[in-house]
Amino acid sequence: PLANFDETPYKDLANDKFPENSWQMSEKYVRDFIKEANALVDRMFEGIYAEYGHPTKKEDGTTLSEDEIKARNDLFQVRIGDDDEKNGLGVAYINQQGMDALTRKLLHGMITNDEFYFVLGGHSAAAGHGNNLLQQKTLQFHHIMEPVFHKLGMRLISR
C-alpha cells in the first residue's frame, strides 16, 4: 500500500500515519534500501573520479595505493565544519547545520518520493555561463545526478 500525502502539508507524514505494510515501515526494506543507495553513490563517485582522471583502477590494471586514494579523496572532498575551517583542499565546503538540513531534505525526498530542487545562484561566471549550454554547471549537475535521484525515488529538478 502507498502512503497518502494529499492531506499532509509538505508531505510531512508522521510515522504512525504510514500504512502498516508500506515500504517506509519495513525496517528490513529501509535498511536494504540505504545499503543499496550507499553502493549506488559509491559507484557514482567512482565514475566522477574516472571522468576527472582519478580512477581507482589505473590504465595498467593496478589500483591506487592507500596514499593515492587518500590524496584523491582529499582533493574531491566536501568539507563539513565550522566557518573557520573553510580553507584547504576540497571541491566544496558546508557547515554542519547546512549538512544536517541537506540530509533531512534528501531523506524526506526518498521517503515521500518527492521532487528535489537544485538551484544554483550567484555570479554568472560561477554558474559556467559563457560556456556551451551543456557545459553550464546546473546542467552538468543534473546530467550526472538525475539517474541517481531517480533510483532513489526522487525527481530532480535543476534550475
C-alpha positions as CSV (number, residue, x, y, z in Angstrom):
1,P,0.0,0.0,0.0
2,L,1.1,3.6,-0.7
3,A,1.1,6.4,1.8
4,N,-1.4,9.2,1.0
5,F,0.3,12.6,1.3
6,D,-2.6,14.6,-0.2
7,E,-3.8,16.0,3.1
8,T,-0.4,16.5,4.7
9,P,1.4,19.8,4.4
10,Y,4.8,19.4,2.8
11,K,4.3,15.6,2.8
12,D,5.4,15.6,6.5
13,L,3.5,12.4,7.4
14,A,4.1,11.2,10.9
15,N,5.5,7.7,11.2
16,D,2.2,6.3,12.7
17,K,0.3,7.6,9.7
18,F,2.1,5.4,7.2
19,P,0.2,2.3,6.2
20,E,1.5,-0.6,8.2
21,N,2.5,-2.6,5.1
22,S,4.2,0.3,3.2
23,W,7.8,0.1,2.4
24,Q,8.6,3.1,4.7
25,M,7.5,0.9,7.7
26,S,9.6,-2.1,6.8
27,E,12.8,-1.9,8.8
28,K,14.5,-4.6,6.6
29,Y,13.5,-2.8,3.4
30,V,14.6,0.6,4.6
31,R,17.9,-0.9,5.8
32,D,18.5,-2.7,2.5
33,F,17.4,0.4,0.6
34,I,20.0,2.6,2.4
35,K,22.7,-0.1,1.8
36,E,22.0,-0.1,-1.9
37,A,21.7,3.7,-2.0
38,N,25.2,4.0,-0.5
39,A,26.6,1.5,-3.0
40,L,25.0,3.5,-5.8
41,V,26.6,6.7,-4.5
42,D,30.0,4.9,-4.2
43,R,29.7,3.8,-7.9
44,M,28.7,7.4,-8.9
45,F,31.8,8.8,-7.1
46,E,34.0,6.3,-8.9
47,G,32.5,7.4,-12.2
48,I,33.2,11.0,-11.4
49,Y,36.8,10.2,-10.3
50,A,37.3,8.4,-13.6
51,E,35.8,11.2,-15.6
52,Y,38.2,13.7,-14.0
53,G,41.2,11.4,-14.5
54,H,41.5,9.9,-11.0
55,P,40.0,6.3,-11.3
56,T,40.8,3.8,-8.6
57,K,41.9,1.4,-11.3
58,K,44.9,2.7,-13.4
59,E,45.3,2.1,-17.1
60,D,48.0,-0.5,-16.4
61,G,45.4,-2.6,-14.4
62,T,46.9,-1.8,-11.0
63,T,44.9,0.1,-8.4
64,L,45.7,3.2,-6.5
65,S,47.6,2.8,-3.3
66,E,46.1,3.8,0.1
67,D,48.1,7.1,0.0
68,E,47.0,7.8,-3.6
69,I,43.3,7.2,-2.6
70,K,43.7,9.5,0.4
71,A,45.2,12.2,-1.8
72,R,42.4,11.8,-4.3
73,N,39.7,11.8,-1.7
74,D,41.2,15.0,-0.1
75,L,41.2,16.7,-3.5
76,F,37.5,15.9,-4.1
77,Q,36.1,16.0,-0.6
78,V,33.2,18.1,0.5
79,R,34.4,19.6,3.8
80,I,31.9,19.8,6.6
81,G,32.8,22.0,9.6
82,D,32.9,25.4,11.3
83,D,33.2,28.6,9.4
84,D,36.9,28.9,10.4
85,E,37.7,25.7,8.5
86,K,36.8,26.9,5.0
87,N,40.4,27.0,3.7
88,G,42.0,23.8,2.5
89,L,41.6,21.1,-0.1
90,G,38.3,20.0,-1.4
91,V,35.7,20.9,-4.0
92,A,33.2,22.4,-1.6
93,Y,32.5,23.4,2.0
94,I,29.3,23.2,4.0
95,N,28.8,23.9,7.7
96,Q,27.3,21.2,9.9
97,Q,23.9,23.0,10.1
98,G,23.7,23.1,6.3
99,M,24.8,19.4,6.0
100,D,22.1,18.4,8.5
101,A,19.4,20.3,6.6
102,L,20.6,18.7,3.3
103,T,20.5,15.3,4.8
104,R,16.9,15.8,6.1
105,K,15.8,17.1,2.7
106,L,17.3,14.1,0.9
107,L,15.8,11.6,3.4
108,H,12.4,13.4,3.1
109,G,12.6,13.2,-0.7
110,M,13.4,9.5,-0.6
111,I,10.7,8.6,1.9
112,T,8.0,10.6,0.2
113,N,9.2,10.1,-3.5
114,D,9.1,13.9,-3.7
115,E,10.8,16.4,-6.0
116,F,14.3,17.7,-5.1
117,Y,15.2,21.1,-6.4
118,F,18.8,22.0,-7.2
119,V,19.2,25.8,-7.7
120,L,22.5,27.5,-8.5
121,G,22.7,31.2,-7.7
122,G,25.4,33.8,-7.8
123,H,27.6,35.3,-10.4
124,S,27.1,34.0,-13.9
125,A,30.7,33.1,-14.3
126,A,30.4,30.8,-11.2
127,A,27.4,29.1,-12.9
128,G,29.5,28.4,-16.0
129,H,27.7,30.8,-18.3
130,G,29.7,31.7,-21.4
131,N,30.4,28.1,-22.0
132,N,28.5,25.8,-24.3
133,L,24.9,25.5,-22.8
134,L,25.5,21.8,-22.0
135,Q,28.7,22.8,-20.1
136,Q,26.7,25.0,-17.7
137,K,27.2,23.8,-14.2
138,T,23.5,23.3,-13.4
139,L,23.0,21.1,-16.5
140,Q,26.2,19.2,-15.7
141,F,25.0,18.5,-12.2
142,H,21.6,17.4,-13.5
143,H,23.1,15.2,-16.1
144,I,25.3,13.4,-13.6
145,M,22.8,13.3,-10.7
146,E,19.4,12.7,-12.3
147,P,19.8,8.9,-12.7
148,V,21.0,8.7,-9.1
149,F,18.0,10.7,-7.8
150,H,15.7,8.6,-10.0
151,K,17.0,5.4,-8.5
152,L,16.5,6.8,-5.0
153,G,12.8,7.6,-5.8
154,M,13.1,11.3,-6.3
155,R,12.5,13.6,-9.3
156,L,15.5,16.0,-9.7
157,I,14.6,19.5,-10.9
158,S,17.6,21.7,-11.7
159,R,17.3,25.5,-12.3
